[in-house]
Amino acid sequence: MKAIQVMFDTLNRNYLNAYETTDIITPNFDRLKNRSVRFDNFFAGSLPCMPARRDLQTGRYNFLHRSWGPMEPFDDSMPEILKSNGIYTHLVTDHKHYWRDGGATYHTRYSSYDLIRGQEGDNWKAKVDKQMEIEGLENLSEAVKKHKTSSISQDLVNREYMPTEEDHSLYRTVESGLEFLRDNKDADQWFLQIECFDPHEPFFVPKKYLEMYGIDEDEFNGWLLYSHNDFPTEKAETVKTYYKALLTMCDAYLGKVLDFMDEHNMWDDTLLIVNTDHGLLLGEHEWWGKNIMPVYNEVAQLPFFIWNPQLGVKDESRSQLAQNIDVPATVLDFFNLDIPEFMNGKSLRSVIESENEIHQGALFGTFGSNINLVDGDYIYMRGPAPGREHNLHEYTLMPMRMNRRFTADELKGAELDQSFAFTKGISTLKVNSTDFMGKMYQRFGHKLYNYKEDPKQEHAIDDVEKEFKMILKLKELMHENEAPQALYKYYGLDTIKSIEDLIEEHKEIHQVHGVESENLVFSSRAVKDGYFSILSALKEDQLVSVLKDNLKDISQSEAITDSHLRQWTMDNCDQDRQKYVLYQLNFSLRTY
């Protein structure tokens, strides 16, 4: 038997005609839909990129115990299990994170691999004097601006070496996969993973595909800044069009794989999976990107297609709940291999052949952010509880971040921990988290949606009985997945033992006045966060004391509101600084 997994990064299912009627040219995804089983309630697990890939190799959630990091010594790796059982595994990918510190132990689990260079800000081509003046970064903090400038400037260098479509990373990645197929189509017992970074941003698109959407010259550098909605309408449409054009290019290269399978009659003995790690927000909910906002369904609810020649089911859909942690079990099952004890994902075989349910609920999220539960028709997003940051820890034997090692300061106070069965008797380091996103996610609070009746998640539900049932289910799934005990405290779940407890929590959250800081009273926690964002933007400027004095006067008679903060900024900051300060203020005030 043979298996092919074609993976596209950052694939928003609402942009595929196989799911939604759109103006986007995706004929090969339509063709795939007719040759496979489409899953309609398929969800991410851990987010974003490498956490999702740990889920896709191990069949376990990464985000309950760890942020972005490598595969761990105790992990069960699907491609490595295949390899150890005589099944050849090969990875071709242009996903740059596989050769950074936080992804360096993933690709080595395969029998062989081909890493295609040049995507995003990959440090590929050397150039000392780069273009470091990048427009559009004026509203960012200095740290974020420095990071973006470095990535974008390197990306612009890389693009100089990709002047034609044949030089483009997507072309080279799929061509490498097709080379494997040409060389090994007559062999047996292999697994091929063709993993494309596109349509992940930056949206670097050959002119041919832009012209399909009426764009005949470069109007956008392809980079999203991960922000609230600060694009003017015309610019927003341009950004979306670039994504559409890149998606059409992805569709064309998916077609090349389908063509090969047609030409060589591979449908008779070859498993085909087409999937993604997560989606993307392109202005929905007034957000752009991912990671810094609640994990709405545009990010979490994924396209997923599978053809299993052993079952022969095609041109059908399934509504049962499934997610990325089910992929490794499905592949192992196809090759008649045992599924490891600590692989919590389930094979999709029974869903396809008998429409069984394999999950009553599923978790998803980014480490330290909202923890999310999908259960039947509902999705519950629960934010971290304020003041509980000390309860967030990372458990690892591979102390790496995305592109660096843990610092000595981060490792101070680390201790050995043996709380989990899935580490197979091995102690891990328990490290106090320095996750900078946690406090941001506190602002969003808790949200409950009926996503079947409200698929765009525009109307949160206030139903304390249903929310309490979701909390009970959330705790149950956290227990099943060995969530650390301190994580229940981090999310304030330790105090919710009855509906009465939840009602009391609601009262505290909805209390408008009395949020105090520095002897100032704010109308809400969001406004207080806005105040601190202004202080951060002003740094040690003399305007800081002017702001504090002004707010003290206001606070003597009324609670400080967002209007007070905006008006003060307009009245006291010069034009150059005003734009930056207002951007940071508005960002902090976003609570949905």
N, C-alpha and C positions, 0 to 999 in steps of 0.2 A: 504493500500500500504506500501511497504518496500523499503529501499534504503541502498546500501552499497557503500562506497567510499574507495577504496584501493589506498593509496598514498605512493609513494616511493620518498625519497629526492634525488636530484642530479641525475636525470635520463637523460642521453644524448641519444636523439632519434636516432642518427646516429649509435649507438651500438645495435639497435634492428632490427632484421630481418623483423619485421613487417613494418619497414620503409626503411631500407637499407640492401642490401645483405652483410653479414659479416661472420666471422668465429666464432661468439659467439653463444653459445648454449642457445637459448631462445624459446623453443617449446611452452611454455604456453602463451607467448605474441603472438605467431603466432595463437594459438588456440583462444585467446581473440579477435584478429583481425577478425577472422571468425565469432565470435558471437556478434560483436558490430559494431559501426560506428567509423571509424578512422578519426581524424581531421588532415589535412596536413598543415594548416597554423594557428596553435594554438600557442599563444605567452604568455610569462610571462607578468606581470605588474610590481609590485614592487619587488625589490630584496634586500637582499637574503632571509634567512629563515623566520623570524617572520614578516617582512614587507609583504612577499608573503602570509603569513597566515592571515594577516589582510585583504588583498585583497580577500582571499578565504572565509572569514566570512562576510565581509561587502559589497562586490561588488563595492568597490571604490578603487582608487589608494591611497596607503599610501605615496609613495615616493615624491610626490609634496609638502607635508607639514611636513613630519616627517621622521626621521631616524628610527632605530630599537627601538621599544617601545611597550608597552601594548595596549590592546584594550582600547578605550576611553569611557567615560560615555555617550557620544552622539552617539556612533556607533550602527548601526543596525546589530545584529549578527544572521546569518542564523540559526545555531543550537539553539540559544536562542528563536528565533521566532517559530521554530518548537516546542520546549518545551512548550512555552506559549500557543500553540494551540493544546495541548494534544498529540503531537507526541513525543515518547520517543527517546532521543538522547544519544548515548554512544560513547566515544572516547577511543581507546586503542592506545598507542604510546610509542616508546622509544626515542622520540626526546627530548633531555635533556633541550632544551631551554624553554619548557613549565613550568618548575619549577624554572627558574631564574627570576631575577627582571624584565627583559624586555619582559617576556612572561607569567607573572603570572596571567593575567586576561583572558586568552584564554580558557584553559581547563575547567574553572568553568562556562562557558556558557552552557555546556552540562548537561543533567540529571544526568549522572554518567561518571566516567572515570577511566582508569587503566593506570598508568604511570610506564613503565618498565625501571629500572635503569641500568646504566653501559655503555652507549654509549660514544664515544669520550673521553673527559676529565672530564666526569661527576664525581663530588665529591661524589662518592658512597661508596666505601670501604675505611675504615680509615687505614692509615699506616703512621707513623711519619717519619721513615727513608726510603725515596724513592730513587730510582735510578735517580740521578739528572745530571749525565754526559751523555748527549745525543749526539750522533755523527750526523754530517751533518748540524749543526746550525751555523757553524763558520762564514758564510757570512752575517748573520743577524745583525741588529742593536741590541744594548743591551736590549732595551725595548721589541722588538719583540722576541728576544732570550729568555728572561725571561718568557714571556707569553707562548711560545711554549714549553719550558722546563717543566713548570708547568702542562700544558695539557697532554703532552706525558708521563711524569712520572706517572701521575694519571691514564692514560689509561692503561699503562703497569701493574699497580696494579689491575685494574678492570679485565683485561684479565686473571689473575690468578684464578679468580672465575668463569671463563667460559671455562673449559677445554674441554667440549664436545659440539657437535652441539645443543643438547637439552638445554644447558646452555646459548647459544648464544642469544643475544638480539633479533635478527630477529625471531628466533624460538619462543621465549617467547611472542613476540608481536603478531605474527599471531595466535599462539595457544590461546592467550587471546581473540582474535577476534572470533576464531572458537568456543570457550567456550560460548561466547554470542550467536552465531548462534545456537548452540546445545540447549541452554536453551530457546531461544526465536523464533525459526523457525516457530512455529505454532501460535505465536502472530501476531498482526497486528499493523500498525501505528508506525513504528520505523525507525530510521536512525542510521547506524553504520559506524563509520570512523575508519578504520584500517590504521594507519599511521606509516610507517617504515622509520627509519633514513637511513638505507642502500638504495642505494649504496654510500651514502655520505662517504667521507674520515673521519677517517682513514680506510683503506681497511683491516678490520680484517676478515679473511676468513678461515673457517675450512679447514683442509687438504684435505678432500674429493673433494672439488671444485677446489682447486689449482691443484690437480693431473689430473683433466680433461684437463688442459692446460700445462701439462708437468712440473709442479713445485712440487717437492716432499719435500721441506724443506723451512723454512723461509728465504727469500732473501731480504725482504723489510718490514719495520715496519708499512707500510700503510699510513704514513703521507705525505701530500703535504705541501710545504712551501709557495705556492702562489707566483710564481716567473716567471721570463722570462726563456727561455730555457737553463738551465745550466746542464741538464742531459746528460751524454754520451749516445750514441745510444743504447747500450746494456741495460743500466739502465732504459732508457725511455721505452723500450719494456717490461721490468719487471714490471714497474709501471702500464702500460696499461693492462698487463695480470692480475694483481691483481684486477683491476677494472672489467675486463671481468669475472673473477671467481666469484666475489661478485655479479655481475649482474646475473650470472647463478643461484646463490643461491636465489636471489630475485625472479627469474623466477620460481624456484621450489616451493616457498612458495605462489606465486600468484596461481600456479596450485592447491594448497590445497583449496583455496577459490573457484576456479572454480569447483573443484571436489565436494565440498559441495553443490554448487548450482545445479550441475547435479543430485546428489544423491537425493536431496529433491525437485526437480522440481520447483526451485525458479525463473527460468527464466520467468515464467508466470506472476509474480506479483512484481518482485523486480528490481528496478533501480540499475544499476551497473556503476560506474565511476571509471576509473583507470587513475591516473594523477601524476604529479610531480610539484614541486615549481619552479625549474630551472634546467639547465643542468650544464656542466662542460667542461673546456678546458683541454685536455690531450695532450698537445704539439702542437695543432693547432695554427696557427698564432705565433708560438714560445712562447706560454704562457702556464702556468700550473695553474689551479684553477679558481677562479672567483673574482670579486670585485675590483681588482687592475688594470684592463685593460678595454678597450672598451667592451661593452656587445655584443660580436659576437653571431651569431645564434646558435652556439654550446651551449651557455648558455641561450639564449632568446627564441628560437623556440623549442617548447616542444612536447613530445608525449602526446596524449590524446585519450582515448577510452570511448565510452558511449553506453550502452544498455538501451533502454527505452521500457519496455514491453507494454506500451500504444500505441506505434507506430510500434513495431515489425520489425524495419529496422536493418539488419545485413549484414556483409560481404560487406560493402560499405565504401567509403571514401567521405570526404567533403573538398573542397578547400577554402571555405569561411573563412574570417578572424574571429578568436575568441580568447579569452584569459581567464586567471584565474578569472578575475572579473565577468565572466559569470556563473561560477559554482554555487554560492549561488542562483541566480535568477532561474537557471535551476532546482535546488532541490526544491525550494519553489513552482515553477510552477507544478512540478510533484505531489506535495501534495495539489494542488489546493488552494494555499495561495497567497494573494496579495503580490506583490513586493513593498517594501517601496519606497517612493518618492526619497530618496537620494541614492538608490542603482543603480549605473550607468550601471552595467552589464546587459546583456540581456539573456533571456532564449534561450537555444540552440534548443528548440523544433521545431521552425519554420525552422531552418537550416536543421534539420534532415528530417522533413516530406515534405518540399517543396523547399529546397535548397535556401531559401531566404538569402540575406545579412543582417547582423545585425550591422556591423561596416564598415564604409568607411575608417577608419584608427584607429590605436591604439598606445598608448604610453607605454613605458617601461623604466626602469632604476633603479639605486641605488641613494638614496638621495645624492644630491650634486655632482653627477658624470655627465657623458654625459646624456642628455635627448634624447630619441630615439623615432622615429616615423616609423611605418611600414604602408605603404599605397600602396595597389595594389602589384606591382612587386618590389617596392623600399623600402629601409630602409635608413633613414637619422639619423646620429649620430651627435649631436651638443654638443660641449664641453663648459665648463664654460669660461667666458671671463676673462682674467687676470686683476687683480686689482679690481675685483667686489665682493670679498669675503664677504664684509660687507652687501651685499644684501641677504645673505642666512640666513634664520631664521627657527626655529622649532616652531610649533604650537601644544600645548599639555596641557592637564590637568593631565597627568601621567608622571611626569619628572623622567623617568627611562631609563638607558642605558641597554645594553645586560645583564650585571651582576652587576650593581650597580645603586645607585641613582645619579641624577645630583648633582654635587658639588655646594657648596655655590658660588664659583667663576663663574661657568657656569650660575647660576641664577641671578647674579648681572646685573642690567639693564633690567631685564624682565619686560614686561608690559602687561596689559590685552588688548586683541584684539577681535573684533567682526566683522571680515571681511567676514565670510563665512556663507552661508545659511545652509550647511550640519551639522553645530554644533547646529542647532535648537534653536537659540537665546541664546546659552551659550557662554560666553566669554572664550577664551583660553589664556594661557600664550604664549606670543611671545618672544622667547628666541634667542639671538644671537647665531648662530651656531659656534661650535668649531670643525666642521667636518674636519678631517685631510686629507681627500681624495681629497678635492676640487682642491687644487693646482696641485696635481698629474694629475688629469683629464684635466687640462688646456693644458697639453703638447700634448694630442692626437688630439686636434683641432676638425675639422668637417669632416665627411666622408659621402659620398653618394654611395650606392651600388644598383645595380639591382640584387637582390638576387635570382631571378628566372633564369636569364641567368648566374649568377656567384654565385652559392649556397655556395661556400666555402669563399666568400667575399675576394677574392685575388686581385681584381682590382677595386680600388675606381674610381668613375666617376667624371670628371670635366665638369659639365653641369650646368651653372649658372641659366638658365631658369628653369630647373627641380628643382634645389636646392631652388630657390625662391618660387616655388609652394609648395614645401615641408615645407618651413618655414611658409607660410601662413596657411597651414593645421595644422602645429604644434601649432601655436598661437590659431587657432580655437579650437583645442582639449584641450589646456591648459585652455582656457576661459570656455569651457563646464564643465571642471572638477575643476573649481574654484581655479586655480593655483594662489598663492599670486602675487600681482602686482610686488613686488620686484624681483620675480623669472625671469621675462622678462629681467630685467637689469642684473641679475646674468649671464644669458646666452647671453647677448649682443643682445637680440632680439628687444630691444626698439629702436635701431638705424637703424634697417633694415626695411625700409618702401617701398623700390623700388628696382628694379634690379640694379640700379646705386649704391645704398647704399651697396648692396652685392658685387658688383664688387670692390668698394673701400675697403671693408673689406678684400677681397681676396688679393688685392695689399699689404695691411699692413701685412697680415699673411705671404705672400710669400717674403716679403723683407728680404733678407739674412743678410745683414750687419747692424750694428748700434744698436744691442741689448746691452745696457750699464748697468753696475753695478760696483760700487766701482772704477770708472774711468777706468774700463776695457771694451773692446769691444769684444763681442762674435759673432760668425758666426750665431748663432740661439738661440732661447729661450731654446731649449733642451740642448745645450752646456752650457749655463749659469746655468741651473738646475744641470748639471753634476758637474760644479765647486763647487756649494754649497754643493753637496753631498760629495765631497772630504773634504771640510772644516768640515762638520759634522762628517765624519769618523775620521779625524785627531784630532778633538776637540781642545784642547789648546796646542797641540804639537808644538815644535819649528819649525817643518816643515811647519807650516802655513805661517810664514813670508817668508820662502824660496820659497814657491809656489807663493805667491803674488808678490814677487820681480821678479821672473822669468816671470810671466805672464805680468807684467807691461812692461818689455823689449819687449816681443812679440807684445803687443798691440800697441806699438808706430809705428809699420810698417805694421801690418796686424791683421785681426780679429782672435781671438783665436778659434781653432777648437777642435773637439773631439780627433783628433790625438795628438794635443799638450798636452791635459790632460792625455791621456794614456801614452805617452812617459815620461812625468814628473813623473808619478807614478812608472813606471818601473825603472827609473833612481834613484829615491830618497827614495823609501820605501823598508824596508827590506822584506825578503821573506814571513815572517809570516803575516805582515800587508798588503803586496801588494795584496794578493788574496782577502782580505776583501774589500779594497779600490776599486779595479777594479770591483768587483761585484756590489758595490753600484753605481759606475760610470755608468756601463753598464745598470743597472736598470733605472737610471735617463734618460739615452739617448734613451730609448725605446719610440717611438712616434707613434706606430701603433699597 
